Amino acid sequence: MLRVTLQVEATRVEQRTDFDRLVLDVETKDQ
């Protein structure tokens, strides 16, 4: 693995606003 970037964003599901969304960006070496 070369690099991992993560973000946690607030998100909505219908009327509820207390959910988080996890976004992962994983960069690996080509082999």
N, C-alpha and C positions, 0 to 999 in steps of 0.2 A: 504494500500500500504506500502510495506517495503522499496523499493528502485526504483529509476528511473534513468537510465543512458541514455544520449543522445550524439550523434555524428553528426556533420555536415561535409559532405565530398563533395569535388568538383567532378562533374561528367560531362560526355559528352553526348549529344544527336546529333547523326550524326556529322555535322561539328561544331556545337555550343558548346562552353566550359564554358558558363556562367550560368550553372545550379548547384544547390546544392541538395544533397540527405540528408534527415533527417533519422537517424537510432535511434529508441527508444527501450530500453530494460526495461520492467516493471516487477518488482518482487512483487507478492502479497502473502498474507497468505492463506494457504489452509483452507477452512471452509466447 
